[in-house]
């Protein structure tokens, strides 16, 4: 025969396991220090400016010119 289990306890145990998984995922996503966030933002800006600096301009006759 199978073991008899208390459904209320099992439900609470499963909810606890699921909550622990969610908490772990949140720690990975949002659990960064201020310095880590600042470093990441600075790196993103550096890469963006590097990419913008390498864009080719189409010249004065192109439709992408800033001054009409």
N, C-alpha and C positions, 0 to 999 in steps of 0.2 A: 504494500500500500504506500501511497505517497504521504509526505509530511503535511500536517495541517499548519497553515500560516494565518496570521492575523492580517486581514486585508488592509485595515487602517494603518498598521505599522509598515506594511510593504509599500503602500501608497506614499507615506511620508518618507521612507527610505529612497524610493525612486525620485521623488521630488527633490530631495537633498542632493542626490547624485547629479540631477539635471541642473540644479542651481549652482553646484560646484563647477560644472562645465562652463556655464554662462559666465560665472565670475572669473574663471581662468581666461576665457576669451577676452573679457573686458580689461583684465590686467594687461594682457598683451597689446591690446589696441590703445588704451588710454593711460596706462601706467608708466608714463615716461617723465623724466625729470624736466625741469624748466630748461636746463642746459641742453639736454637732448633735443627738445623741441626747437630751441633757438638755433642749434647747429643744423638741424634738418632744414629749417626755413632758410638759413643762409646758403646752404648748399643748393636748394631749389632755385633761389634767386641768382646764384652764380651761374648755374647751368642755363637758366632762362636768358640771362644777359649774354652768355657765350653764344647761345643759339641765335639771338637777335642780332648779334654782331656779325654773324656769318651769312645773313640773308642777302640775297642778290637784289639790287635795285634795278628797275627796268629803265631808268633814265627819264629825261624830261618828256619824251614823247609817249611814254607808257601810261596806261590807264590807272596804274597804282600810285601815281605821284601824289604827294600830300598837298601841294599848292596847285589849284586849278588854273 
